[in-house]
Amino acid sequence: MRAARVEAYGGPADVVIRDVPAPEATPGHVVVDVAAAALNFPDLLLIADRYQVSAPLPFTPGSEFAGRVAMVGDGVTGLAVGDPVHGSVFSGAMAEQVLAPATAVSPIPAGLSMVEAAAFRVTYLTAYHCLVTIGELAPDQWVVVLGAAGGVGSAAVDIAVRLGARVIAAASSPERLAVCKELGAEACIDYTTEDLKLRIKEITGGADLVVDPVGDRWAEPALRAIRWGGRFVVVGFAGGEIPRIPLNLVLLKNITVRGIELRTWSLRLPEETARAREGLATLVAQGMRPLVSEVHDLDDAAVALQRVADRAPTAKVVIRVAD
C-alpha cells in the first residue's frame, strides 16, 4: 500500500510517499481502508520529534481518519467489514490502510461525508470535553477560545454557540476571525494587535471559561481576564512556548485549571467519552459540520503539512486518500 513516511525527523519537506506492507488485523484491532485523513498540529510535532512521546522511525504520520472497515481481528464485536467508521491513532493515518484498536474507531455520525468525518473526531471530541465535560459550560456564559480558527478552536466556537454560550473568538488575523464570525462568535479579538486581557474584560467583565490550544504569551493574559471562580482548560501549545503561569493568580481568583490530552483521556475515561460522542451526534443531527478549508491528495502530503506549519489554512486540512 502507499503511505506517507517519515524516515528522518525534521519538517514537512522530509515526508515522502512510499510503498509499504499492508497491515494485518490483530486481536482487538481492525484494518480500515482510509478514505481521508485530517491533519493536526501534533502531527508536525511528531515529525520533528518534539511531541511528548516519540514515534520511532520510520513511521507514517496522521492520527485522524475516516474510511471503511477492511478486516476485523479476533475478539472484535460491533464492527463488520464494510462499516463506515472514523477513528484516531497515535500515528499511521496518512496511508491507504491503517491498523487501529477497535476501541479507537466508531461509526460515522449520519450526515457526515468521509472528508468531514476525518476532520471531526479528534478536534470536536476534544472541544466537547473542554467545554462540557471539563468546562461545565452553561447557556449564556462567556467562553473565550484562543486559536479560534484552528482545528480545536473552530470546533469549540461551533459547539459553544450551538449550546447557547456567548463566544469570544481570539485569533491572529482578520481572515481567521471572519471564519469565527461565520460560526457565530459574538465578539472577536485579534490578539496580535489588541490587548487580549483588556478586551476580554471590556466585553465580558470577566470570562467564565477559557479554552486554550495556543499557550505561549497569550495564556496568562487570558487567565487574568477570567472572573472569580472561572475555568481555564489547557489543550496544547500551538503558539510554540509552554507558558509559566503565576499560581497566585489561580489562588486569588479561585480559578480551576484543567488539561486534556485526548489519547490518554479516551483510554482512562471511556464513559465520559461515550457521553461526549452522544452529545456530538445530537449536534450533527441538528446540522453541525466541521469546517474544511483545504483537501489535498496523498501525493501532496508534504505540501499539506507545510500549509499547517505556516498557519495558512482558516480551517481543517484533509488528505484525500481514496474516493
C-alpha positions as CSV (number, residue, x, y, z in Angstrom):
1,M,0.0,0.0,0.0
2,R,1.0,3.6,-0.4
3,A,1.7,5.7,2.7
4,A,3.3,9.0,3.8
5,R,6.5,8.2,5.6
6,V,8.9,9.9,8.0
7,E,12.3,8.4,7.6
8,A,14.2,11.1,9.5
9,Y,12.9,13.6,12.0
10,G,12.6,17.1,10.5
11,G,9.9,19.1,8.8
12,P,7.1,18.6,6.3
13,A,9.6,18.6,3.4
14,D,11.0,15.4,4.9
15,V,7.8,13.5,4.5
16,V,7.9,11.1,1.4
17,I,5.4,8.7,-0.2
18,R,6.5,5.0,-0.1
19,D,5.1,1.6,-0.9
20,V,5.0,-0.3,2.4
21,P,3.5,-3.6,3.6
22,A,-0.2,-3.5,4.3
23,P,-1.3,-4.2,7.9
24,E,-3.0,-7.4,9.1
25,A,-5.8,-7.4,11.6
26,T,-4.5,-8.4,15.0
27,P,-6.7,-9.4,18.0
28,G,-8.7,-6.5,19.3
29,H,-7.9,-4.4,16.2
30,V,-9.4,-3.6,12.8
31,V,-7.9,-2.6,9.5
32,V,-9.6,0.4,7.8
33,D,-9.4,1.3,4.2
34,V,-8.7,5.0,4.6
35,A,-10.7,7.4,2.5
36,A,-9.5,10.6,4.2
37,A,-7.0,11.6,6.9
38,A,-7.1,15.0,8.7
39,L,-4.0,16.9,9.8
40,N,-3.5,18.3,13.2
41,F,-0.7,20.4,14.8
42,P,0.6,17.5,16.8
43,D,1.4,15.7,13.5
44,L,4.1,18.4,13.0
45,L,5.5,17.9,16.5
46,L,5.8,14.1,15.9
47,I,7.6,14.7,12.6
48,A,10.0,17.0,14.3
49,D,10.4,14.6,17.3
50,R,9.1,17.4,19.6
51,Y,5.9,15.7,20.8
52,Q,5.5,14.5,24.4
53,V,6.0,10.9,23.1
54,S,8.4,10.0,20.2
55,A,7.3,7.9,17.2
56,P,10.1,5.5,16.4
57,L,11.5,5.9,12.8
58,P,10.3,5.1,10.2
59,F,6.6,5.9,10.7
60,T,3.5,7.1,9.0
61,P,2.2,10.3,10.3
62,G,-1.5,11.2,10.8
63,S,-3.8,10.5,13.7
64,E,-7.3,11.2,12.4
65,F,-9.0,9.2,9.7
66,A,-12.3,8.0,8.1
67,G,-13.0,5.1,5.9
68,R,-14.5,1.6,5.8
69,V,-13.6,-1.5,7.8
70,A,-11.5,-3.9,5.7
71,M,-10.6,-6.6,8.2
72,V,-11.7,-7.4,11.7
73,G,-9.4,-9.1,14.3
74,D,-10.2,-11.8,16.8
75,G,-12.3,-10.6,19.7
76,V,-13.8,-7.6,18.0
77,T,-17.5,-7.1,18.3
78,G,-19.8,-4.5,17.0
79,L,-17.8,-3.8,13.8
80,A,-18.0,-5.6,10.5
81,V,-16.3,-5.4,7.1
82,G,-17.7,-2.5,5.1
83,D,-18.8,-0.4,8.1
84,P,-18.1,3.3,7.6
85,V,-16.1,4.5,10.6
86,H,-13.8,7.2,11.8
87,G,-11.1,6.9,14.3
88,S,-7.9,8.1,15.8
89,V,-4.4,6.5,16.3
90,F,-1.1,7.7,17.6
91,S,0.2,7.7,14.1
92,G,-0.4,5.8,10.8
93,A,-3.5,7.5,9.3
94,M,-1.9,9.0,6.2
95,A,-1.9,5.7,4.3
96,E,-4.2,3.6,2.2
97,Q,-4.9,1.4,5.2
98,V,-4.5,1.8,8.9
99,L,-4.5,-0.6,11.8
100,A,-6.4,0.7,14.8
101,P,-7.7,-0.7,18.1
102,A,-11.4,-1.4,17.7
103,T,-12.0,0.8,20.7
104,A,-10.4,3.7,18.8
105,V,-13.0,3.7,15.9
106,S,-16.7,4.4,15.9
107,P,-19.5,4.6,13.4
108,I,-19.6,7.9,11.4
109,P,-22.4,10.1,12.6
110,A,-25.2,10.1,10.0
111,G,-24.9,13.1,7.6
112,L,-21.1,13.4,7.6
113,S,-19.1,12.8,4.4
114,M,-15.8,10.9,4.7
115,V,-13.8,14.2,4.5
116,E,-16.0,15.7,7.2
117,A,-15.8,12.6,9.3
118,A,-12.0,12.6,9.2
119,A,-11.9,16.3,10.3
120,F,-14.4,15.7,13.0
121,R,-13.5,13.0,15.5
122,V,-10.3,14.4,17.3
123,T,-11.0,18.1,17.2
124,Y,-14.7,18.0,18.0
125,L,-14.3,15.4,20.7
126,T,-11.5,17.4,22.3
127,A,-13.5,20.6,22.1
128,Y,-16.6,19.0,23.6
129,H,-14.6,17.7,26.5
130,C,-13.1,21.2,27.0
131,L,-16.5,22.9,27.0
132,V,-18.8,20.4,28.6
133,T,-17.1,17.5,30.4
134,I,-14.4,19.7,32.0
135,G,-15.6,23.2,31.4
136,E,-19.1,22.7,32.6
137,L,-20.3,25.4,30.2
138,A,-23.9,26.7,30.7
139,P,-26.0,28.7,28.3
140,D,-25.3,32.5,28.3
141,Q,-21.9,32.0,29.9
142,W,-18.9,33.7,28.3
143,V,-16.3,31.4,26.8
144,V,-13.1,32.7,25.3
145,V,-11.5,30.5,22.6
146,L,-7.8,31.1,21.8
147,G,-6.6,30.0,18.3
148,A,-10.3,30.1,17.4
149,A,-9.8,29.4,13.7
150,G,-7.7,26.3,14.3
151,G,-8.9,22.7,14.4
152,V,-9.9,22.5,18.1
153,G,-10.6,26.3,18.2
154,S,-13.1,26.4,15.4
155,A,-14.8,23.2,16.8
156,A,-15.0,24.9,20.3
157,V,-16.6,28.0,18.8
158,D,-19.1,25.9,16.8
159,I,-20.1,23.7,19.7
160,A,-20.3,26.6,22.3
161,V,-22.5,28.7,20.0
162,R,-24.8,25.7,19.5
163,L,-25.0,25.1,23.2
164,G,-26.2,28.7,23.8
165,A,-22.9,30.2,25.2
166,R,-21.6,33.7,24.3
167,V,-18.4,33.2,22.5
168,I,-15.3,35.5,22.1
169,A,-13.1,34.2,19.3
170,A,-9.4,35.2,19.6
171,A,-7.2,34.6,16.6
172,S,-4.2,36.1,14.8
173,S,-5.7,37.7,11.7
174,P,-8.9,39.4,10.3
175,E,-9.3,36.5,7.9
176,R,-9.3,33.9,10.7
177,L,-11.7,36.0,12.8
178,A,-14.1,36.3,9.8
179,V,-14.4,32.5,9.8
180,C,-15.2,32.6,13.5
181,K,-17.8,35.2,13.0
182,E,-19.5,32.9,10.4
183,L,-19.5,30.2,13.1
184,G,-21.5,32.5,15.4
185,A,-18.9,34.1,17.6
186,E,-20.4,37.2,19.3
187,A,-17.1,39.1,19.6
188,C,-13.7,38.7,18.0
189,I,-10.2,39.7,19.2
190,D,-7.1,39.9,17.1
191,Y,-4.5,39.1,19.8
192,T,-1.6,40.1,17.6
193,T,-2.8,43.7,17.6
194,E,-5.2,44.1,20.6
195,D,-4.7,43.8,24.3
196,L,-6.2,40.4,25.0
197,K,-6.8,40.8,28.7
198,L,-8.2,44.3,28.4
199,R,-10.6,43.4,25.5
200,I,-11.9,40.3,27.3
201,K,-12.7,42.3,30.4
202,E,-14.3,45.1,28.4
203,I,-16.6,42.6,26.6
204,T,-17.4,40.3,29.5
205,G,-16.4,41.9,32.8
206,G,-14.7,38.5,33.4
207,A,-14.9,35.4,31.3
208,D,-16.5,32.2,32.7
209,L,-14.3,29.8,30.7
210,V,-11.2,29.9,28.5
211,V,-10.2,27.2,26.1
212,D,-6.5,27.4,25.2
213,P,-4.9,25.3,22.4
214,V,-2.2,28.0,21.9
215,G,-0.3,28.7,25.1
216,D,2.7,30.9,24.6
217,R,2.4,34.6,25.6
218,W,-1.4,34.6,25.3
219,A,-2.2,32.2,28.1
220,E,-1.5,34.5,31.0
221,P,-3.5,37.5,29.8
222,A,-6.4,35.2,29.1
223,L,-6.2,33.7,32.6
224,R,-6.1,37.2,34.1
225,A,-9.3,38.0,32.4
226,I,-11.3,35.2,34.0
227,R,-13.8,36.0,36.6
228,W,-13.6,34.8,40.2
229,G,-14.4,31.1,40.2
230,G,-13.9,30.7,36.4
231,R,-12.3,27.8,34.5
232,F,-9.2,27.6,32.2
233,V,-8.7,24.5,30.0
234,V,-5.3,23.7,28.5
235,V,-5.4,21.9,25.2
236,G,-1.9,22.5,23.7
237,F,0.8,24.9,22.8
238,A,0.4,25.7,19.1
239,G,2.0,29.1,19.8
240,G,5.3,27.4,20.4
241,E,6.2,28.2,24.0
242,I,4.8,26.4,27.1
243,P,3.7,29.3,29.4
244,R,4.7,29.5,33.1
245,I,1.6,30.7,34.9
246,P,2.0,32.5,38.3
247,L,-0.1,30.3,40.6
248,N,-1.0,33.2,42.8
249,L,-3.5,34.2,40.0
250,V,-5.1,30.8,40.3
251,L,-5.3,31.1,44.1
252,L,-6.6,34.6,44.4
253,K,-9.4,34.2,41.9
254,N,-10.2,30.6,42.8
255,I,-9.7,29.5,39.2
256,T,-9.9,25.9,38.1
257,V,-7.2,24.9,35.7
258,R,-7.6,21.6,33.8
259,G,-5.8,20.0,30.9
260,I,-6.9,17.4,28.3
261,E,-4.8,15.1,26.2
262,L,-7.4,13.1,24.2
263,R,-5.3,10.0,23.6
264,T,-5.0,9.2,27.3
265,W,-8.4,10.7,28.2
266,S,-10.2,8.3,26.0
267,L,-8.4,5.3,27.4
268,R,-8.9,6.2,31.0
269,L,-12.4,7.7,30.9
270,P,-14.4,5.7,28.4
271,E,-17.8,6.5,29.9
272,E,-17.2,10.3,29.7
273,T,-16.0,9.8,26.1
274,A,-19.1,7.8,25.2
275,R,-21.3,10.6,26.6
276,A,-19.4,13.2,24.6
277,R,-19.9,11.2,21.4
278,E,-23.6,11.0,22.1
279,G,-23.8,14.8,22.6
280,L,-21.8,15.4,19.4
281,A,-24.0,13.0,17.4
282,T,-27.1,15.0,18.5
283,L,-25.4,18.2,17.3
284,V,-24.5,16.6,14.0
285,A,-28.1,15.6,13.6
286,Q,-29.1,19.2,14.1
287,G,-26.8,20.3,11.2
288,M,-23.3,20.7,12.7
289,R,-20.5,20.1,10.3
290,P,-16.7,20.7,10.7
291,L,-15.1,23.4,8.6
292,V,-12.7,22.1,6.0
293,S,-10.7,24.7,4.1
294,E,-8.3,22.5,2.1
295,V,-8.3,19.0,0.7
296,H,-5.0,17.6,-0.7
297,D,-4.2,14.3,-2.4
298,L,-1.9,11.8,-0.6
299,D,0.9,12.6,-3.0
300,D,0.8,16.2,-1.7
301,A,1.1,15.3,1.9
302,A,4.2,17.3,2.4
303,V,2.6,20.4,0.9
304,A,-0.5,20.0,3.1
305,L,1.7,19.6,6.2
306,Q,3.7,22.7,5.3
307,R,0.4,24.7,4.9
308,V,-0.5,23.7,8.5
309,A,3.0,24.6,9.7
310,D,2.7,28.0,8.0
311,R,-0.7,28.5,9.7
312,A,-2.1,29.4,6.3
313,P,-5.4,27.5,6.4
314,T,-8.5,29.0,8.0
315,A,-10.0,25.6,8.9
316,K,-9.1,21.9,8.9
317,V,-6.8,20.4,6.2
318,V,-7.6,17.0,5.0
319,I,-5.7,14.4,2.9
320,R,-7.9,12.6,0.4
321,V,-6.6,9.0,0.2
322,A,-9.4,7.4,-1.9
323,D,-12.7,8.4,-3.4
